[in-house]
Amino acid sequence: MHEAIYQEIKKVTGFPNPESGYSPMFSTVGLCVSPNRNGIGNMWLSYNAAVRSIFNELISLPYPLNTKESSIYRLVFGYNKGRLAFWKNDGFVFECEGIDELNMLTSVSAGTADLWSESNSDSEYLILHGYSVNRAQGDPDAVVPFIFGIRAISGVIDTSSGYKIKAVNGKIAIACDFEALKATSKYVKNILMTSPLGVDEAAVLCRRWLRNNSRSFEYIAKNDDEIKKTALAVKGMIFNYAKAQGNLENYVTPFPSRGSKAYTSIWDVFFGNIGYSLLGTNASKDFIKQIAESSRPDGKISGMICSTFESNDYRMYPLLGRAILNEMDFDFGFGWDVIPALEENNKWWLTSRISDCGLVFEEIDRKPLITIDVNAFFLDQLRATVELATKLGLDEKVEKWKEEADRLERNIIENFYDRTACTFNTVYFNRDNTTLLNVGTMDIFSSFIPLWAGVDIGRENAENMIKNVVIPYETDTPERTYIKLCILKKYGFSQEYAALKEKYLKSCGAPGILNGSLACALYLKLVSEEEI
């Protein structure tokens, strides 16, 4: 990463809420740290598509965050009297001087139930067990079991009245670790035994994490404003990685927003990878492998993958093929790894979700409906399968999937394309194609996804549709902006492309825009691309 951007990304202004909570190192916990309040407030857990507060007051200090001395990998409180740094996902080291005792956990969240503790005879460890009440829709469990461990590196743990760490030789240093689902006291103690002995050592690990996960994003920013926004976008990307629990624990997983949407899906992977693939790791390929490995025996992939459940009724999109192709480069091993899941997913759509008119349907509110967007996305997935099979030299598969793609394209044109108006209709059909359903306002965005997918309605018709439908449409999300940009570039509308690109880049200056990974991903792609 350009040094100026790296210097900018280190700056700290505070982490006051779950969406911006301080949580580097692939963490699923976030700390509430603000220059306007003393100490460290909430500790949040991002888990199963929801976020909840575990502790309302984690560490009580007589002084607030010092933003001038803090960096993204080390927080400093007061005039260097308190310091904190993460050393692992969900584990951090804290040290302070100048106070006789440190009060911790003075306020437990109302959503944290049955908190009890155990400590050893020499007061070096404090292990707290508890349950956090679940709020995630669809979560099969009423509570989340967790363990929060504290090791006194320097100091003595006192539980006679609340939870305190008493100073030894004027200094307090502790290591903390949070584990959910299946941790044991012994496991947490063993983890804490490997912790750094101080914040400086922990900060080295955190700084290394920061560089390793952004090392290949190299470009020269044009001005100071671009440096600041690019730094925020890089931070927004890597702070939404996580080593989560349960189904996600063997991966580094991308969350669209770690503070509010603790899940992964093919939709978020597809649109997030346009940025993640720029950061110089193999994470973007691993994200796709994780989605592919969620494939059921019949080929259906999960719409949403969470810590303890996979939600198949969450609306899913056939974007796996294009996501794979975007990451292929010359890594044919990656292609061989994921093409079986892709083909099985194609078969699932063509068997379990095929209608009488040869279009695929989806289940919306438990109703089987044929929609233009899912058919257009599936057409692109079939064509991506053809391209992937071509790269891998699988000639028989090329012919097979090309035939399916051509058939689907013909059906899309026959059933959705209005030749008189030169538009694609977005009305919903019942599965048997006998009833047009009244959907009220037409979904303009869905109507031009076929252009993105390359449905052939002739160059002149396509250009007319772009002028009359696509260009006037005001996009309101990064995903819709990206699709519109792709269409403008594909059909040679360079001036309109440049105008929309500039508009999006300027919009990223608004507060909070560059917190979610999808907005950050599109920003990084656009700001670093060559002019067309």
C-alpha positions in Angstrom: 0.0 0.0 0.0 1.2 3.5 -0.8 3.0 4.9 2.3 0.8 8.0 2.5 -2.3 5.8 2.6 -0.8 3.6 5.2 0.0 6.6 7.4 -3.6 7.8 7.0 -5.2 4.5 7.8 -3.4 4.4 11.2 -5.2 7.5 12.4 -7.8 7.0 15.1 -10.9 9.2 15.8 -12.9 6.7 17.9 -15.0 3.6 17.7 -18.3 4.5 19.3 -20.8 1.9 17.9 -21.0 -1.7 16.8 -20.5 -0.8 13.1 -17.2 1.0 13.9 -16.2 -0.9 17.0 -12.4 -1.4 17.6 -11.8 -5.0 16.4 -8.8 -5.7 14.3 -7.1 -9.1 13.8 -10.2 -10.8 12.2 -12.2 -10.2 15.4 -15.8 -11.0 16.0 -15.8 -8.8 19.1 -15.7 -5.0 19.0 -14.8 -2.6 21.7 -16.6 0.7 22.2 -13.8 3.3 22.5 -14.6 7.0 22.3 -12.6 10.2 23.0 -15.7 11.6 24.7 -15.9 8.9 27.4 -13.4 7.4 29.9 -12.2 3.8 29.5 -13.7 1.1 27.3 -17.5 0.8 27.2 -19.4 -2.0 25.5 -17.9 -5.2 24.2 -20.0 -6.3 21.3 -20.2 -9.8 19.7 -21.1 -10.2 16.0 -22.7 -13.6 15.7 -25.4 -15.2 13.6 -26.5 -12.2 11.6 -26.9 -10.0 14.6 -24.8 -8.0 17.1 -25.3 -8.0 20.9 -23.6 -6.3 23.8 -21.8 -8.7 26.2 -20.5 -6.2 28.7 -21.7 -2.5 28.9 -18.6 -1.3 30.8 -15.5 -3.4 30.1 -12.7 -1.4 31.6 -13.2 1.6 33.8 -10.4 4.3 33.5 -10.2 7.9 34.8 -9.2 9.1 31.3 -10.4 8.8 27.8 -8.8 7.8 24.4 -5.9 9.9 23.2 -6.5 10.1 19.5 -3.2 11.8 18.7 -1.1 9.0 20.2 -3.3 6.1 19.2 -3.0 4.2 15.9 -5.3 1.6 14.3 -3.1 -1.1 15.9 -2.7 0.4 19.3 -4.9 2.5 21.5 -3.5 5.0 24.0 -5.6 6.4 26.9 -4.8 9.6 28.8 -1.2 10.7 28.5 0.2 7.3 27.7 -1.1 5.9 31.0 -3.3 3.2 29.5 -2.7 1.2 26.3 -4.5 -1.6 24.4 -3.7 -3.8 21.4 -5.2 -6.9 19.9 -2.8 -9.8 19.5 -5.3 -12.4 18.0 -8.9 -12.5 16.8 -11.0 -11.8 19.9 -7.9 -11.4 22.2 -6.2 -8.2 23.4 -3.6 -7.0 25.9 -4.2 -4.0 28.1 -1.7 -2.3 30.4 -1.8 0.9 32.5 0.2 2.8 35.1 -0.6 5.3 37.8 -3.7 3.7 39.3 -3.8 1.3 42.3 -6.5 -0.9 40.9 -8.4 -1.4 37.7 -12.2 -1.9 37.8 -13.5 -4.3 35.1 -17.0 -5.5 34.0 -18.8 -3.0 36.2 -21.9 -3.3 34.0 -23.0 -6.5 32.4 -25.4 -6.3 29.4 -29.1 -7.1 30.1 -28.8 -9.6 27.3 -26.0 -11.5 29.1 -27.5 -14.2 31.4 -26.1 -16.6 34.1 -22.7 -15.1 34.4 -20.4 -16.9 36.8 -16.7 -17.0 37.4 -13.8 -19.2 38.4 -10.3 -18.1 39.4 -7.2 -20.0 40.5 -5.6 -19.8 43.9 -2.7 -17.4 42.9 -5.2 -15.0 41.4 -3.5 -15.1 38.0 -6.6 -16.1 36.0 -10.2 -15.1 36.0 -12.5 -17.2 33.8 -16.1 -15.9 33.3 -18.8 -18.2 31.9 -22.0 -16.9 30.5 -24.8 -17.0 28.0 -25.8 -14.2 25.6 -29.5 -14.2 24.6 -29.9 -14.6 20.9 -31.7 -12.0 18.8 -30.9 -13.3 15.3 -34.0 -14.3 13.3 -33.8 -17.9 12.3 -31.2 -18.8 15.0 -31.9 -22.3 16.3 -30.5 -21.6 19.8 -32.0 -19.4 22.5 -28.6 -18.5 23.9 -24.9 -18.3 22.9 -22.5 -19.9 25.5 -19.3 -17.9 25.9 -16.1 -17.7 28.0 -14.2 -14.5 28.7 -10.8 -15.1 30.2 -8.4 -12.7 31.9 -4.8 -13.3 32.7 -3.0 -11.0 35.1 0.5 -10.6 33.5 1.3 -7.9 36.0 -1.0 -7.5 38.9 -3.4 -9.5 41.1 -7.0 -10.4 40.4 -9.4 -9.6 43.2 -13.0 -10.9 43.1 -14.0 -10.1 46.7 -16.1 -7.1 45.5 -16.7 -7.1 41.8 -13.8 -7.7 39.4 -10.6 -5.7 40.0 -7.0 -6.0 39.1 -4.7 -4.6 41.8 -1.4 -3.1 40.7 2.0 -4.6 41.4 4.9 -2.2 41.5 2.7 0.5 40.2 1.7 -1.4 37.0 -1.2 -3.5 35.7 -1.0 -5.6 32.6 -3.7 -8.1 31.5 -4.4 -10.4 28.5 -8.0 -11.1 27.6 -9.6 -13.7 25.3 -13.2 -14.2 24.3 -14.4 -17.6 23.0 -17.9 -18.7 22.0 -19.7 -22.0 21.5 -17.3 -24.8 22.4 -14.5 -23.3 24.4 -13.4 -24.7 27.8 -11.7 -23.1 30.7 -8.6 -25.1 30.0 -8.6 -24.1 26.4 -8.9 -20.4 27.3 -6.1 -20.6 29.8 -3.8 -22.3 27.3 -4.6 -19.5 24.8 -3.8 -16.8 27.4 -0.5 -18.5 28.3 0.6 -17.7 24.7 -0.3 -14.0 24.9 2.3 -11.3 24.5 3.6 -9.9 27.8 2.9 -6.3 26.8 1.0 -4.0 24.5 4.1 -3.2 22.4 4.6 -6.8 21.4 0.9 -7.2 20.7 0.9 -4.0 18.5 3.7 -5.5 16.4 1.4 -8.5 15.6 -1.5 -6.2 14.9 0.6 -4.0 12.6 1.8 -7.0 10.8 -1.8 -8.1 10.3 -2.6 -4.7 8.9 0.2 -4.8 6.4 -0.3 -8.4 5.3 -3.9 -7.8 4.5 -3.4 -4.7 2.4 0.1 -5.2 1.1 -0.6 -5.3 -2.6 -2.9 -2.3 -2.9 -0.5 0.0 -4.7 -1.5 3.2 -6.5 -0.7 6.9 -6.2 -3.5 9.0 -4.8 -4.2 12.2 -6.6 -4.8 14.4 -3.5 -5.2 14.4 0.3 -8.9 13.9 0.1 -8.4 10.8 -2.0 -5.8 9.5 0.4 -8.1 9.8 3.3 -11.1 8.1 1.6 -8.9 5.3 0.2 -7.5 4.7 3.7 -11.0 4.5 5.1 -12.0 2.1 2.3 -9.0 -0.2 3.0 -9.8 -0.1 6.7 -13.5 -0.8 5.9 -12.5 -3.9 3.9 -10.1 -5.5 6.3 -12.1 -4.7 9.5 -14.9 -6.7 8.0 -12.9 -9.9 7.8 -13.6 -12.3 10.7 -12.5 -15.6 12.1 -16.0 -16.4 13.3 -17.4 -19.3 15.3 -19.0 -22.6 14.4 -19.6 -23.1 10.6 -17.2 -20.2 9.9 -14.3 -21.0 12.2 -12.0 -22.7 9.8 -12.0 -19.7 7.4 -11.4 -16.0 7.4 -14.9 -14.9 6.4 -16.1 -11.6 4.8 -19.0 -9.9 6.5 -20.8 -7.1 4.7 -20.7 -5.3 8.0 -19.2 -7.0 11.0 -21.0 -4.8 13.4 -24.5 -5.5 12.1 -24.5 -8.3 9.5 -22.5 -11.2 10.9 -23.0 -13.6 8.0 -21.6 -14.4 4.6 -23.5 -15.1 1.3 -22.7 -15.4 -2.4 -24.2 -11.9 -2.9 -21.8 -10.3 -0.5 -18.8 -12.4 -1.7 -19.5 -11.5 -5.3 -19.7 -7.8 -4.8 -17.2 -7.6 -2.0 -14.5 -9.5 -3.9 -14.2 -6.7 -6.5 -12.3 -5.0 -3.6 -10.9 -7.9 -1.6 -9.1 -9.2 -4.7 -7.1 -5.9 -4.8 -5.6 -6.3 -1.3 -3.0 -8.9 -2.1 -4.1 -12.1 -0.3 -5.8 -15.3 -1.4 -8.7 -14.5 0.9 -11.0 -13.7 -2.0 -10.6 -17.2 -3.4 -11.1 -18.7 0.0 -14.4 -16.8 0.3 -15.6 -18.5 -2.8 -14.4 -21.9 -1.6 -16.3 -21.4 1.6 -19.5 -20.8 -0.3 -18.9 -23.7 -2.6 -18.3 -26.0 0.4 -21.8 -25.1 1.7 -23.3 -27.0 -1.2 -25.9 -29.6 -0.3 -25.9 -33.0 -1.8 -28.5 -31.8 -4.4 -26.3 -28.8 -5.3 -28.2 -26.0 -3.6 -25.9 -23.5 -1.9 -26.9 -21.6 1.2 -28.4 -18.2 0.9 -26.8 -17.2 4.2 -24.1 -18.9 6.2 -23.9 -18.0 9.9 -22.1 -19.3 12.9 -24.5 -22.1 13.8 -27.0 -22.2 10.9 -27.3 -22.0 7.1 -30.4 -20.2 6.0 -31.7 -21.6 2.7 -34.8 -19.5 2.6 -32.7 -16.3 2.5 -33.0 -15.0 -1.0 -30.1 -16.4 -3.0 -28.7 -15.5 -6.4 -26.9 -17.6 -9.0 -23.7 -15.6 -8.9 -21.2 -18.3 -8.1 -20.0 -18.8 -11.7 -19.1 -15.2 -12.3 -17.5 -14.9 -8.8 -15.3 -17.9 -9.7 -14.4 -16.5 -13.1 -13.4 -13.1 -11.7 -10.9 -14.8 -9.4 -9.5 -17.4 -11.9 -6.4 -15.5 -13.3 -4.1 -18.4 -14.1 -4.9 -20.4 -10.9 -6.3 -23.5 -12.6 -6.0 -25.4 -9.3 -8.6 -23.0 -7.9 -10.8 -23.7 -10.9 -10.6 -27.4 -10.5 -11.4 -27.1 -6.8 -14.7 -25.2 -7.3 -16.1 -26.3 -10.7 -17.8 -29.4 -9.2 -19.9 -27.3 -6.8 -20.7 -24.8 -9.6 -21.9 -27.6 -11.9 -24.0 -29.2 -9.2 -25.5 -25.8 -8.4 -26.4 -25.3 -12.1 -28.1 -28.7 -12.1 -30.1 -27.8 -9.0 -31.5 -24.7 -10.6 -32.3 -26.7 -13.8 -34.1 -29.5 -11.9 -35.4 -28.2 -8.7 -36.2 -24.7 -9.9 -37.3 -25.0 -13.5 -40.7 -23.9 -14.7 -43.0 -25.0 -17.6 -41.8 -22.2 -19.7 -38.1 -23.0 -19.3 -37.4 -20.2 -16.8 -36.1 -20.8 -13.3 -38.1 -19.6 -10.3 -37.3 -18.7 -6.8 -39.2 -18.8 -3.6 -40.1 -15.3 -2.3 -42.2 -15.3 0.9 -42.6 -19.1 0.3 -44.3 -18.5 -3.1 -42.7 -20.0 -6.2 -42.3 -17.0 -8.5 -40.5 -16.5 -11.8 -38.5 -13.2 -11.7 -36.4 -11.5 -14.4 -33.4 -10.8 -12.2 -32.8 -14.4 -11.0 -33.1 -15.7 -14.6 -30.6 -13.1 -15.9 -28.2 -13.8 -13.1 -28.5 -17.6 -13.8 -27.9 -17.0 -17.5 -24.6 -15.3 -16.6 -23.7 -18.1 -14.3 -24.2 -20.6 -17.1 -22.0 -18.5 -19.4 -19.4 -18.2 -16.8 -19.5 -22.0 -16.5 -18.8 -22.2 -20.2 -15.8 -19.8 -19.9 -14.4 -21.7 -16.9 -14.8 -25.1 -18.7 -13.0 -23.6 -21.7 -10.1 -22.4 -19.6 -9.8 -25.9 -18.1 -10.0 -27.6 -21.5 -13.3 -29.5 -20.7 -14.8 -29.5 -24.2 -17.8 -31.7 -23.4 -18.8 -29.5 -20.6 -18.4 -26.4 -22.8 -21.0 -27.7 -25.3 -23.3 -28.9 -22.5 -23.5 -25.6 -20.6 -23.5 -23.5 -23.8 -26.6 -25.3 -25.0 -28.3 -24.7 -21.6 -27.4 -21.0 -21.7 -28.7 -20.5 -25.2 -32.0 -22.2 -24.3 -32.4 -20.0 -21.3 -31.6 -16.8 -23.2 -34.3 -17.6 -25.8 -36.8 -18.2 -23.0 -35.9 -14.9 -21.3 -36.5 -13.0 -24.6 -39.7 -14.8 -25.3 -41.2 -14.3 -21.8 -39.8 -11.0 -20.6 -38.8 -8.9 -23.5 -41.2 -6.3 -24.8 -40.1 -5.6 -28.4 -42.5 -2.7 -28.8 -41.3 -0.8 -25.7 -37.8 -2.2 -26.0 -37.6 -3.1 -22.3 -37.6 -6.1 -20.1 -40.7 -6.5 -18.0 -40.2 -7.2 -14.3 -43.6 -8.7 -13.6 -43.7 -11.9 -11.6 -45.1 -15.2 -13.0 -46.5 -18.1 -11.2 -44.3 -21.2 -11.7 -46.7 -22.7 -14.3 -46.5 -19.4 -16.2 -50.3 -19.0 -16.3 -50.8 -15.9 -14.1 -49.2 -12.5 -14.2 -49.0 -11.1 -10.7 -49.6 -7.5 -10.0 -46.4 -6.2 -8.3 -47.3 -2.5 -8.3 -44.2 -0.4 -9.0 -42.0 -1.9 -11.7 -38.5 -2.8 -10.5 -36.4 -0.8 -12.9 -33.1 -2.2 -11.6 -34.2 -5.8 -12.3 -35.3 -4.9 -15.8 -31.7 -4.0 -16.9 -29.9 -6.9 -15.4 -30.4 -8.9 -18.7 -28.2 -6.3 -20.4 -25.5 -6.9 -17.8 -25.9 -10.7 -18.4 -25.5 -10.1 -22.2 -29.0 -11.1 -23.4 -28.9 -10.4 -27.1 -31.6 -8.1 -28.2 -29.5 -6.4 -30.8 -27.1 -3.5 -30.4 -29.5 -0.8 -31.4 -32.2 -2.0 -29.0 -29.7 -2.4 -26.2 -28.4 1.1 -26.7 -32.0 2.5 -26.8 -32.8 0.7 -23.5 -29.6 2.1 -21.9 -30.5 5.7 -22.9 -34.1 5.4 -21.9 -34.0 3.1 -18.8 -30.5 2.6 -17.5 -29.0 6.1 -17.6 -32.0 7.8 -16.0 -32.1 5.3 -13.2 -30.6 6.6 -9.9 -28.7 3.9 -8.1 -29.0 3.8 -4.3 -26.6 0.9 -3.3 -23.0 -0.1 -4.3 -24.3 -3.3 -5.9 -26.7 -1.4 -8.2 -24.1 1.2 -9.0 -21.7 -1.6 -10.0 -24.2 -3.3 -12.3 -25.0 0.0 -14.0 -21.3 0.8 -14.4 -20.7 -2.6 -16.0 -23.5 -2.0 -18.5 -22.2 1.4 -19.4 -18.7 0.1 -19.9 -19.8 -2.9 -21.9 -21.8 -0.9 -24.4 -19.3 1.9 -24.7 -21.0 4.7 -22.9 -17.7 6.1 -21.6 -18.9 9.6 -20.7 -21.8 8.3 -18.7 -19.6 5.8 -17.1 -17.1 8.5 -16.0 -19.9 10.7 -14.7 -21.4 7.9 -12.6 -18.0 6.8 -11.4 -17.2 10.4 -10.2 -20.5 10.7 -8.6 -20.0 7.5 -6.6 -16.5 8.5 -5.5 -17.7 11.8 -4.3 -20.6 10.2 -2.4 -18.1 8.2 -0.4 -17.1 11.3 1.5 -20.4 11.2 3.5 -20.0 9.9 7.1 -20.4 6.2 7.6 -20.5 5.3 3.9 -17.1 3.6 4.0 -17.9 1.3 6.9 -19.6 -1.6 5.0 -17.3 -3.7 2.9 -19.4 -3.6 -0.3 -19.3 0.2 -0.5 -15.5 0.1 0.2 -15.0 -2.6 -2.4 -16.5 -0.5 -5.2 -14.6 2.6 -4.1 -11.3 0.8 -4.2 -12.1 -0.7 -7.6 -13.1 2.6 -9.1 -10.4 4.8 -7.6 -7.6 2.5 -8.7 -8.7 1.5 -12.2 -7.3 2.9 -15.3 -9.4 5.4 -17.2 -11.5 3.9 -20.0 
